[in-house]
Amino acid sequence: MAIRVEREIGGRVLSLETGRVARQAHGAVWVQYADTVVLATVLSAPSRREIDFFPLYVDYREAQYSAGKIPGGFFKREGRPSTKEILTCRMIDRPIRPLFVKDFQNEVQIQCMVLSTDNQNDPDLLAIIGSAASLAVSGAPFHGPIGVAKIGRKDGEYIVNPTYDDLMEDPFLLLVAGPREAPNMVEFEGNEAAEDIVAGAIEKGFEICGTVMDMIDELVAKVQPTPMEYEPRLVPEELEAALAGKFSDRIRQAKQITGKIERGEALSAIKEEAMAEFCPEDVDEPSYTPWQVDEGLFRLQGKVQRKLILDGTRPDGRAMDEVRPLGVEVGVLPRTHGSAIFARGETQALATTTLGTPRDEQIIDGLLEEYKKKFMLHYNFPPFCVGEIRPIRGPGRREIGHGALAEKSLQCVMPQVEDFPYTIRIVADMLESNGSTSMATVCGGTLSLMDAGVPIKAPVAGISIGMVSDDDDPGRYVLLTDIMGEEDYHGDMDFKIAGTAEGITGIQLDMKARGISHERMRKTLEQARQARQVILKAMTDVIPAPRAELNKYAPRLLILRIDTDKIGKVIGPGGKTINRIQEETGATIDVENDGTIYIGCADAEGAERAKAEIEGLTAEAVIGRIYTGKVVSITDFGAFIEILPGQDGLCHVSELSNEYVKKVTDVVNLGDTVDVKVINIDDQGRVKLSRKVLMAGEGGQQEERPSGSDSPPSGQHKGRRHHKRHG
């Protein structure tokens, strides 16, 4: 029997339905918002292997049929997940994972399928709602539900769940999710938004989250699911006590070693000793499993470290609001267009910027209409940056997520295409990692852009703020600026905030605790703002602004706009004209349907030559302007003179000279080059020229000559249009 609940949110009806489809799943919810539909399902089963993590798998797919499209390519079916799908998987996972009970180790798979889209409401929102609802009706040991909402801005006011059209007007977009207590996930991108505006949007969004949670609670009350049975995975209390009694003091000492490598070696020695004592390899059936000993030690390290921090001691001895030592270098690579190394403590990022032509744009073919991206940022995390050995394969979800966060944090400061038509790609390679490499990518990316001479609106920096709360006294907590890896593992929060000196451009909040209060949220935003100013100063001390000139190895790119009816003249029959220009100048020429032409070349001279050729091909004759032209035809009543490629005009016999002309060839002959002035263009486009006004000194010499008029036309252009000969 189908069970359905619905509410109106943001002027559209949101409905949740279960019991009609996918009834063999442990939980399945059909979510509809306006005309966008997502099916979310949940299945769980005992794990069949020994693992040291909670095996939650999230899959989100956007079927092309949902938008009335057939996939491109040879196979005509959906393939590997797109970047958008991977990012949505991460958004589903992050607010849900911390809310499972700690002793639950069953494998859980959440699968979301986009079945219909109206191209106005992003299905990622529905996928998160559906995942939370399907978990709730499955009876899984999940401390939910969670709610989720998006907030945009229009005319200075917050709007709920903005549509794609809304975002075209204002790119401000905030997503907030979490349980009843407080938000535990925030995603944000915007144009240098003030901290108060962002905080207000989070509070507004969390109000809407309450409505979504009410809907899920109503659905659960109607379904009345049976709680899922499972075998809890526990660390025996006696083992925890034994580990604490034997190793607490040594762990406390190790946690205060400043260097990451030395600290890690001390902790590894403790682990080896614990394994040898509590889980010896030479015993067939030891009292405890390797997982129990390893997990017990990890929890003990967390307790020791959290207490040290709450008592005022961080692992490297810094103050709670102190940024680690910064290192800023630019121009570190000799042949790249822009490069920089940004270091913050034991985190180090190498960022390079490459400038390309429109041919290098990325084509995005998703549920929306196909579009092109002119700015891309790719993040790599090689294993050596954390001292590990592992296979090097394609980017994983983590790499794609970190790259996307840095990209959106820099997007709003990129120049307009009209001002800087280059395609831009940043690659960030992590050379060392110990905390918030995504924010190091933002800083390194900014530096490499400025080194390349990209005229960004303002430098962008990023920082991560952590939090440690007292388990026995919830009101006691500490905010940590610039968290390291261990402070992230054992802490409650990883709050990444990027922005300029004026405001925030990107946010990603992940919580291990159930959430963060609005009061702490505002304090975090302010602490991050102060740290951001420190980092920006260090960056601008090295390179205060984008370089005035592009790197000498960067291509030169010019932009022209012509009437669309002249596109054919530039291309020529079978591409003959445009290919000739490219061969002669060494430039690449890309012509858009709207008449925009991009000219790229390795050197400025070749680009300028190609530009002059195209301007000549597409120029219009102007009354009063002087042209140097070639005589291409002679009649009894005058001479036809080509003043622009493919365009000629008539210089009547009476306009050839200030003296009487009996015969045209007495003055000019075929192939002669002469200066003439346009004296009229009739309503049929016929051009009338005069040589006489220039000879007579009637004021024509001071008139403007067109670009390139000092050189005669080549006369090699095909398809020249002659005006009708007339007397």
C-alpha positions, -999 to +999 in steps of 0.1 A: +000+000+000+014+034-010+019+059+018+024+095+009+031+128+027+035+163+012+042+199+021+045+231+001+080+245+004+093+275-015+061+277-035+063+241-048+049+209-035+074+184-021+060+148-017+074+116-002+059+083-011+068+047-001+052+013-006+044+016-043+078+008-060+111-010-052+094-031-025+123-055-022+146-028-009+147-023+029+136+013+023+125+030-008+110+066-012+097+083-043+105+120-040+089+146-062+093+184-062+075+202-089+083+180-120+116+166-107+115+130-094+141+109-076+138+074-063+160+067-033+166+031-020+184+016+010+197-020+015+218-033+044+236-066+051+262-080+075+297-073+063+315-103+049+350-090+055+372-075+082+373-038+077+383-007+097+356+017+085+319+019+083+310+005+048+284+030+037+282+032-001+263+060-019+254+060-056+236+087-074+228+086-111+212+110-135+194+091-162+195+111-195+159+101-202+148+121-172+155+152-192+143+138-225+178+132-239+197+104-255+232+099-243+260+109-267+289+087-278+291+054-296+273+033-270+243+056-264+240+047-227+251+061-195+287+053-185+309+062-155+295+088-131+300+124-140+316+150-118+282+163-108+270+128-099+301+121-078+298+155-059+261+146-052+272+112-038+295+130-014+267+155-003+244+126+005+271+107+025+284+136+046+254+145+067+242+109+071+274+090+079+280+106+114+245+097+126+247+059+124+252+042+158+289+036+164+287-001+169+269-007+135+292-022+109+268-037+084+273-028+048+247-001+037+240+009+001+221+040-007+211+043-044+194+073-059+180+075-094+169+107-111+138+097-131+125+131-142+138+166-142+121+199-150+155+216-156+146+241-128+149+221-096+182+204-090+176+167-082+205+166-058+183+182-031+157+155-036+183+127-035+195+138+000+159+141+013+151+107-003+181+090+012+173+103+047+136+092+043+144+058+030+169+052+059+141+062+083+115+038+069+141+010+066+145+007+104+183+011+102+200+022+134+203+058+123+199+088+146+179+107+121+161+120+104+179+149+087+165+178+068+180+196+039+173+229+021+189+254-003+189+291+001+195+317-026+193+355-028+171+376-050+168+414-047+186+412-014+162+387+001+167+350+009+147+326-013+141+289-005+153+262-029+162+286-058+157+274-093+183+274-121+168+306-134+171+322-100+208+313-099+214+330-132+205+363-116+226+358-084+251+329-079+246+329-041+238+293-033+239+277+002+229+241+011+224+232+047+215+198+062+214+182+096+194+166+124+170+183+148+198+196+171+219+216+146+233+217+110+260+191+104+267+200+067+270+233+048+279+239+012+282+274-001+293+293-032+288+330-038+303+364-048+322+376-017+293+374+007+296+389+041+298+366+071+265+379+085+246+372+053+260+337+051+252+330+088+216+343+082+212+320+052+223+290+073+197+299+100+170+304+073+179+271+056+178+252+089+143+264+096+132+247+063+151+216+073+127+213+102+097+211+078+115+183+058+121+164+091+085+168+100+075+152+067+099+122+073+086+118+109+050+117+096+060+091+069+077+069+096+047+072+119+025+058+091+049+031+080+059+020+116+091+002+104+106-027+123+140-019+138+168-036+119+186-063+138+224-064+136+254-078+154+271-049+172+308-045+167+323-035+201+356-029+217+355-048+250+355-026+280+382-045+297+405-040+266+398-003+266+407-001+303+438-021+298+450+000+269+443+032+289+461+020+319+492+010+300+495+036+272+477+068+282+508+086+295+529+076+265+503+086+241+500+120+259+538+125+255+537+114+218+508+137+210+530+167+221+558+159+197+558+188+172+568+170+139+543+149+121+567+122+111+583+119+146+549+119+162+537+092+139+567+071+146+562+073+184+525+063+180+534+035+156+558+021+182+530+021+208+507+003+184+532-024+176+537-030+214+499-031+220+494-056+191+522-078+204+507-079+239+469-080+233+468-097+198+500-118+194+506-134+160+519-166+175+486-174+193+460-192+173+430-176+191+441-144+208+418-128+233+412-098+211+411-092+173+434-068+155+405-046+148+395-044+185+431-035+195+435-010+167+401+006+173+407+007+210+440+025+205+424+050+181+397+059+205+422+062+233+443+086+212+412+106+205+404+109+242+439+119+252+442+144+223+408+160+230+416+165+267+450+180+258+433+205+234+406+214+259+433+220+285+450+244+261+477+222+243+476+215+206+499+188+191+523+213+177+521+238+206+502+265+186+477+289+200+441+279+193+437+308+167+472+306+152+479+298+116+509+276+110+540+291+094+533+301+058+555+297+027+547+315-006+566+311-038+556+321-074+571+315-108+587+283-096+585+265-130+603+279-160+579+270-189+544+269-174+522+300-178+519+305-141+530+285-111+532+287-073+540+267-042+519+275-011+529+259+022+511+260+055+529+240+081+533+204+068+507+210+040+522+220+007+505+225-027+521+231-061+496+249-084+500+256-121+479+277-144+476+270-181+460+294-206+443+280-236+420+289-265+383+283-269+392+249-284+403+239-249+369+245-232+353+216-215+319+205-229+295+195-202+266+173-214+244+165-184+207+169-177+207+206-186+214+220-220+250+213-231+274+241-221+311+249-221+334+256-191+362+281-195+376+276-160+387+242-146+406+232-115+419+197-110+433+184-077+457+155-073+467+137-042+498+115-049+506+089-022+540+103-015+525+134+000+515+114+031+544+090+030+524+061+016+529+035-012+498+027-032+487+023-068+482+055-088+449+054-106+423+080-117+410+106-093+387+093-066+357+110-050+379+128-025+401+143-052+371+154-073+353+169-042+384+189-031+390+201-066+353+212-070+355+231-036+386+250-047+371+257-082+339+272-069+359+293-043+378+309-072+351+310-098+336+344-087+369+363-090+376+351-125+375+378-152+347+381-177+351+365-210+349+399-227+379+411-208+400+378-208+388+353-233+412+325-224+403+290-213+420+286-179+430+253-162+446+251-128+462+218-116+470+214-079+494+187-069+498+180-032+534+177-023+528+173+015+496+168+034+488+175+070+455+193+071+432+211+046+449+206+013+417+219-004+423+253+012+460+252+003+448+246-033+427+278-031+457+298-020+481+282-045+456+285-073+452+322-066+490+327-066+494+308-099+467+328-116+483+361-106+517+347-117+502+339-151+488+375-154+452+365-151+433+397-140+414+382-112+391+406-092+408+399-059+430+373-042+413+344-025+425+324+005+411+296+025+414+281+060+399+252+079+385+257+114+381+227+137+363+222+170+367+200+201+339+197+226+339+183+261+319+150+262+312+155+299+304+193+296+287+200+262+290+238+268+328+236+269+344+237+235+374+251+216+376+263+180+409+255+163+423+276+135+442+257+107+436+221+119+461+194+112+452+158+102+450+144+137+429+173+149+405+165+121+405+127+128+398+131+165+379+164+164+342+173+159+344+195+129+361+204+096+348+238+086+365+250+054+360+286+045+375+305+015+371+341+005+386+374-003+393+403+021+357+414+014+337+382+019+332+345+015+333+327-019+331+290-008+323+269+023+323+232+030+313+220+065+317+184+077+308+173+112+316+142+132+294+155+160+257+158+155+259+194+146+271+229+153+249+256+170+243+289+152+262+308+179+293+286+173+288+289+136+290+327+137+321+325+159+337+301+135+330+324+105+346+353+123+377+333+134+381+321+098+378+357+086+407+368+108+429+339+098+421+346+061+435+382+065+468+368+078+471+344+048+461+370+023+487+394+036+514+367+033+503+361-003+501+397-014+535+405+002+550+382-024+528+391-054+505+421-046+485+419-079+483+399-112+513+405-134+508+432-159+519+411-188+511+375-197+539+349-194+560+349-226+551+312-232+513+318-230+494+321-263+481+354-274+444+355-277+424+382-294+386+386-297+365+401-325+328+404-331+314+405-366+279+405-381+266+369-384+259+374-421+297+379-426+306+345-410+305+328-443+330+354-458+355+346-430+352+309-434+351+308-472+339+280-494+348+247-478+368+266-451+393+278-477+396+314-465+399+306-427+424+278-434+445+301-456+447+327-428+456+301-402+484+287-424+498+321-433+497+335-397+502+304-375+471+314-356+441+293-346+407+309-354+375+298-337+342+313-350+311+312-328+275+312-341+269+347-326+297+362-346+324+361-319+358+352-333+387+340-311+422+343-325+449+324-307+486+324-316+519+315-299+532+351-307+514+384-307+525+393-343+507+363-358+475+370-338+475+407-350+481+397-386+451+373-385+430+399-368+438+425-395+429+399-422+395+392-407+388+429-401+396+436-437+373+408-448+344+420-427+349+457-428+322+481-441+328+511-462+322+544-443+312+577-459+340+603-455+367+577-450+398+575-472+409+541-486+439+529-506+424+507-533+433+488-565+416+494-598+399+462-607+377+472-636+375+501-661+344+513-681+337+543-702+320+561-673+346+554-646+368+530-627+358+503-601+382+503-573+385+476-546+387+495-513+382+465-490+386+427-496+357+417-518+341+452-519+346+478-545+331+512-555+327+533-585+349+564-591+330+582-618+350+598-646+339+632-632+355+623-598+388+610-611+406+644-614+400+681-608+407+686-645+386+674-675+391+637-682+384+626-717+393+590-712+394+570-680+428+554-689+443+588-692+442+589-654+442+553-641+448+518-655+438+483-645+459+473-614+468+508-604+468+517-566+450+549-558+437+568-528+400+575-529+374+589-505+339+574-500+315+602-508+282+583-508+266+549-502+231+546-516+202+525-502+213+495-523+247+495-508+265+509-539+296+528-530+306+561-547+342+572-546+361+603-554+398+609-562+392+645-571+384+657-536+418+645-524+436+662-553+417+694-548+426+696-511+390+699-501+395+687-465+396+651-473+431+644-461+423+648-424+396+621-425+403+589-407+418+560-427+406+525-418+429+500-401+454+485-425+444+510-453+481+519-459+485+486-478+465+477-509+442+447-509+458+415-521+433+409-548+434+372-541+400+369-524+374+349-542+338+357-546+343+394-548+310+413-551+310+440-578+284+467-578+262+470-608+278+491-634+258+522-641+263+555-658 
